[in-house]
């Protein structure tokens, strides 16, 4: 079961890394693949999922963000007080510990294990993941650089950028179409399914290629601490929150597995933008992705 589910996923990541390392695919080609996956294929997949009869997952999202935001707050305090990081670096550390790769790895894993019903449960998390965490992290970074900055000046460009994200747009538009009761024609749904099927494998390949740019030789002790919080502590919190909310079976498994996804690259990009622990963030992305082969396997044994 584990080899059947996770084997192809991490094999594609490994192939992406190999192709990039051996330069069997150009940087321009990788950018094109990445654009195809995240501007067309994955949005098509998620729009189709959001307009399917099985869409839902509100309580799953509540359980997820209860654990996610608690982890962010505790990691921020830990980085600032215990590790003695500057506030901007502590904010970056907290994002490393809470912002998961829900798109590149989360979607393929949930689809492989649970199919379309699992994807429907995941939609609530995908709609809010970047919309909550990236503005929150931006506020912390901006306040660290300029305590006089107005909240409007900080939040407006960040929220607009997130809302222009094709992944977020696809989920939100799909949910709006569903709420409005607008039917999706069979031909359009067939097109969405056809294009969407290409999204997960291409995303996994480009993720593997992107790992070549991350370096784990620096800041690895703090990166390992961040990995522990992201891959073990946060899923544990989400598991507890899910049980408290009455979740079980597939819904609880989707919430916990999504919480266990390795750190997403957006955490690194934000750290680099504010020059606040980018090396540490890059190391966390790389190490967490590698360690997730073990942690996700363990969780799959427990949850399925």
C-alpha positions as CSV (number, residue, x, y, z in Angstrom):
1,X,0.0,0.0,0.0
2,X,2.7,2.5,1.0
3,X,4.9,1.7,-1.9
4,X,1.9,1.9,-4.2
5,X,0.9,5.3,-2.9
6,X,4.1,7.1,-2.1
7,X,6.5,5.3,-4.4
8,X,5.5,7.0,-7.7
9,X,5.2,10.4,-6.0
10,X,8.7,10.5,-4.6
11,X,10.0,8.8,-7.7
12,X,8.8,11.7,-9.8
13,X,10.4,14.1,-7.3
14,X,13.6,12.2,-7.6
15,X,13.5,12.3,-11.4
16,X,12.9,16.0,-11.4
17,X,16.0,16.5,-9.2
18,X,18.0,14.1,-11.4
19,X,17.0,15.9,-14.7
20,X,17.8,19.3,-13.2
21,X,21.2,18.1,-11.8
22,X,22.2,16.5,-15.1
23,X,20.8,19.4,-17.0
24,X,18.7,17.1,-19.2
25,X,16.0,19.8,-19.1
26,X,16.8,23.5,-19.4
27,X,15.8,26.2,-16.9
28,X,13.5,27.7,-19.5
29,X,11.9,24.3,-19.9
30,X,11.4,23.9,-16.2
31,X,9.8,27.3,-16.0
32,X,7.5,26.4,-18.7
33,X,6.5,23.2,-17.0
34,X,6.0,25.0,-13.7
35,X,3.8,27.6,-15.4
36,X,1.7,24.9,-17.1
37,X,1.2,23.1,-13.8
38,X,0.3,26.1,-11.7
39,X,-1.4,28.4,-14.1
40,X,-3.5,25.8,-16.0
41,X,-3.4,22.2,-15.0
42,X,-3.7,22.4,-11.2
43,X,-6.3,25.2,-11.3
44,X,-8.3,23.1,-13.8
45,X,-8.1,20.1,-11.4
46,X,-9.1,22.2,-8.4
47,X,-12.0,24.0,-10.2
48,X,-13.3,20.6,-11.2
49,X,-13.1,19.4,-7.7
50,X,-14.7,22.5,-6.2
51,X,-17.7,22.1,-8.6
52,X,-18.1,18.4,-8.0
53,X,-21.1,17.0,-6.0
54,X,-18.7,15.9,-3.2
55,X,-17.2,19.3,-2.4
56,X,-17.0,20.2,1.2
57,X,-14.6,20.0,4.1
58,X,-15.4,23.0,6.3
59,X,-14.8,21.2,9.6
60,X,-11.6,19.7,8.1
61,X,-10.3,23.2,7.5
62,X,-11.2,24.3,11.0
63,X,-9.2,21.4,12.5
64,X,-6.3,22.0,10.2
65,X,-6.0,25.7,11.0
66,X,-6.5,25.2,14.7
67,X,-3.3,23.2,14.7
68,X,-1.6,25.2,12.0
69,X,-2.0,28.7,13.6
70,X,-1.1,27.3,17.1
71,X,2.1,25.9,15.6
72,X,2.8,29.2,14.0
73,X,2.4,31.1,17.2
74,X,4.4,28.7,19.3
75,X,7.2,28.6,16.7
76,X,7.3,32.4,16.5
77,X,7.7,32.6,20.3
78,X,10.3,29.8,20.3
79,X,12.3,31.5,17.6
80,X,12.2,34.9,19.2
81,X,12.7,34.0,22.9
82,X,14.5,30.6,23.0
83,X,16.6,30.8,19.8
84,X,17.1,34.6,20.2
85,X,16.3,35.3,16.5
86,X,15.4,38.7,15.3
87,X,11.6,39.1,15.0
88,X,11.8,39.0,11.2
89,X,13.8,35.7,11.4
90,X,11.5,34.3,14.0
91,X,8.6,35.0,11.7
92,X,10.4,33.2,8.9
93,X,11.1,30.3,11.2
94,X,7.5,30.1,12.3
95,X,6.3,30.0,8.6
96,X,8.8,27.2,8.0
97,X,7.1,25.3,10.7
98,X,3.5,25.8,9.6
99,X,3.4,26.5,5.8
100,X,3.1,23.1,4.1
101,X,3.5,22.1,0.5
102,X,-0.2,21.5,0.0
103,X,-0.1,21.9,-3.7
104,X,2.9,20.0,-5.1
105,X,2.8,17.1,-2.6
106,X,-0.5,17.5,-0.8
107,X,-2.8,17.2,-3.8
108,X,-1.0,14.2,-5.3
109,X,-0.9,12.3,-2.0
110,X,-4.5,13.0,-1.1
111,X,-5.7,12.0,-4.6
112,X,-3.6,8.8,-4.6
113,X,-5.0,7.7,-1.2
114,X,-8.6,8.9,-1.2
115,X,-9.4,10.0,-4.8
116,X,-11.9,12.8,-5.6
117,X,-13.6,12.5,-2.2
118,X,-10.4,13.3,-0.5
119,X,-9.7,16.2,-2.8
120,X,-13.1,17.6,-2.0
121,X,-12.2,17.6,1.7
122,X,-8.9,19.3,1.0
123,X,-10.5,22.2,-0.9
124,X,-11.3,24.2,2.2
125,X,-7.7,24.1,3.3
126,X,-6.4,25.0,-0.1
127,X,-8.7,28.0,-0.4
128,X,-7.5,29.5,2.9
129,X,-3.9,28.2,3.2
130,X,-2.0,31.0,1.4
131,X,-4.8,33.5,2.1
132,X,-4.2,33.2,5.9
133,X,-0.6,32.3,6.4
134,X,1.2,34.5,3.8
135,X,-0.5,37.7,4.9
136,X,0.1,36.8,8.6
137,X,3.8,36.2,7.9
138,X,4.0,39.4,5.9
139,X,2.6,41.4,8.7
140,X,5.2,40.0,11.1
141,X,8.0,40.7,8.7
142,X,6.8,44.3,7.9
143,X,6.4,45.1,11.6
144,X,9.9,43.8,12.3
145,X,11.3,46.1,9.6
146,X,9.1,49.1,10.4
147,X,6.9,49.3,13.5
148,X,5.3,52.5,12.1
149,X,3.9,50.7,9.0
150,X,0.1,50.9,8.6
151,X,-1.8,47.7,8.5
152,X,-3.5,48.7,5.3
153,X,-0.2,49.3,3.5
154,X,1.1,46.0,4.7
155,X,-2.0,43.8,4.0
156,X,-3.4,45.2,0.8
157,X,-0.6,44.3,-1.7
158,X,-0.2,40.9,0.0
159,X,-3.9,40.0,-0.1
160,X,-4.1,41.1,-3.8
161,X,-1.1,39.0,-4.7
162,X,-2.6,35.9,-3.0
163,X,-6.0,36.5,-4.6
164,X,-4.3,36.6,-8.0
165,X,-2.7,33.2,-7.3
166,X,-4.3,30.8,-9.9
167,X,-4.6,28.0,-7.3
168,X,-6.6,30.2,-4.8
169,X,-8.6,31.7,-7.7
170,X,-9.6,28.3,-9.0
171,X,-10.8,27.0,-5.7
172,X,-12.7,30.3,-4.8
173,X,-14.3,30.5,-8.3
174,X,-15.3,26.8,-8.1
175,X,-16.9,27.3,-4.7
176,X,-18.8,30.4,-6.0
177,X,-20.1,28.5,-9.0
178,X,-21.2,25.7,-6.7
179,X,-23.0,28.1,-4.3
180,X,-24.6,29.9,-7.2
181,X,-25.9,26.6,-8.6
182,X,-24.4,27.1,-12.0
183,X,-24.0,23.8,-13.9
184,X,-20.7,22.9,-15.5
185,X,-21.3,21.5,-19.0
186,X,-20.2,18.0,-19.6
187,X,-17.7,19.1,-22.4
188,X,-16.2,21.7,-20.1
189,X,-15.9,19.1,-17.2
190,X,-14.2,16.7,-19.6
191,X,-11.7,19.4,-20.6
192,X,-11.0,20.2,-16.9
193,X,-10.5,16.5,-16.1
194,X,-8.2,16.0,-19.1
195,X,-6.0,19.0,-18.3
196,X,-6.2,18.6,-14.5
197,X,-4.8,15.0,-14.7
198,X,-1.5,16.4,-15.9
199,X,-1.1,18.8,-13.0
200,X,0.1,16.5,-10.1
201,X,2.8,14.6,-12.0
202,X,4.2,17.8,-13.6
203,X,4.1,19.6,-10.3
204,X,6.1,16.8,-8.6
205,X,8.7,16.8,-11.3
206,X,9.2,20.5,-11.1
207,X,9.4,20.3,-7.3
208,X,12.2,17.8,-7.6
209,X,14.0,20.1,-9.9
210,X,13.6,23.1,-7.5
211,X,15.3,21.2,-4.7
212,X,18.6,21.6,-6.5
213,X,18.6,25.3,-5.5
214,X,18.3,24.6,-1.8
215,X,21.3,24.0,0.5
216,X,21.1,22.1,3.8
217,X,24.8,22.6,4.8
218,X,24.0,25.8,6.7
219,X,21.6,26.3,9.6
220,X,20.7,22.6,9.6
221,X,20.3,22.3,13.4
222,X,17.5,24.9,13.4
223,X,16.2,23.5,10.1
224,X,15.9,20.1,11.8
225,X,14.0,21.7,14.7
226,X,11.6,23.3,12.2
227,X,11.1,20.0,10.5
228,X,10.2,18.4,13.8
229,X,7.6,21.0,14.4
230,X,6.2,20.8,10.9
231,X,6.3,17.1,10.3
232,X,5.3,15.8,13.8
233,X,4.1,18.5,16.2
234,X,1.7,20.2,13.8
235,X,0.1,16.9,12.6
236,X,-0.3,15.9,16.2
237,X,-2.1,19.2,17.1
238,X,-4.4,18.8,14.0
239,X,-5.1,15.2,15.0
240,X,-6.2,16.3,18.5
241,X,-8.3,19.2,17.1
242,X,-10.0,16.9,14.6
243,X,-10.9,14.4,17.3
244,X,-12.2,17.3,19.5
245,X,-14.4,18.4,16.6
246,X,-15.8,14.9,16.0
247,X,-13.8,14.1,12.9
248,X,-13.0,10.5,12.0
249,X,-12.2,8.2,9.1
250,X,-11.3,9.9,5.8
251,X,-12.0,13.5,7.0
252,X,-9.6,13.2,10.0
253,X,-7.0,11.5,7.8
254,X,-7.1,14.2,5.2
255,X,-6.6,16.9,7.9
256,X,-3.7,15.2,9.5
257,X,-1.9,14.2,6.3
258,X,-2.2,17.7,4.9
259,X,-0.8,19.0,8.2
260,X,2.2,16.6,7.7
261,X,3.2,18.0,4.3
262,X,6.8,19.3,4.2
263,X,7.5,23.0,4.2
264,X,6.5,24.7,1.0
265,X,8.8,26.8,-1.1
266,X,6.8,30.0,-0.5
267,X,8.2,30.1,3.0
268,X,11.7,30.4,1.4
269,X,10.6,33.0,-1.1
270,X,9.1,35.2,1.6
271,X,12.3,34.8,3.8
272,X,14.4,35.8,0.8
273,X,12.2,38.8,0.1
274,X,12.7,40.2,3.6
275,X,16.3,38.9,3.9
276,X,15.3,37.0,7.1
277,X,16.8,33.6,7.4
278,X,16.5,32.5,3.7
279,X,19.3,29.9,4.1
280,X,17.6,28.4,7.1
281,X,14.3,28.3,5.2
282,X,15.8,26.7,2.1
283,X,17.5,24.1,4.3
284,X,14.1,23.4,6.0
285,X,12.4,22.9,2.6
286,X,15.0,20.4,1.5
287,X,15.3,18.4,4.7
288,X,11.6,18.4,5.3
289,X,10.9,17.1,1.8
290,X,13.4,14.3,2.3
291,X,12.1,13.4,5.8
292,X,8.5,13.4,4.7
293,X,9.1,10.1,2.9
294,X,9.3,8.6,6.3
295,X,6.8,10.6,8.3
296,X,4.1,10.4,5.6
297,X,4.6,6.6,5.4
298,X,4.2,6.3,9.2
299,X,1.0,8.4,9.2
300,X,-0.4,6.4,6.3
301,X,0.1,3.3,8.3
302,X,-1.7,4.8,11.3
303,X,-4.6,6.5,9.4
304,X,-5.5,4.1,6.6
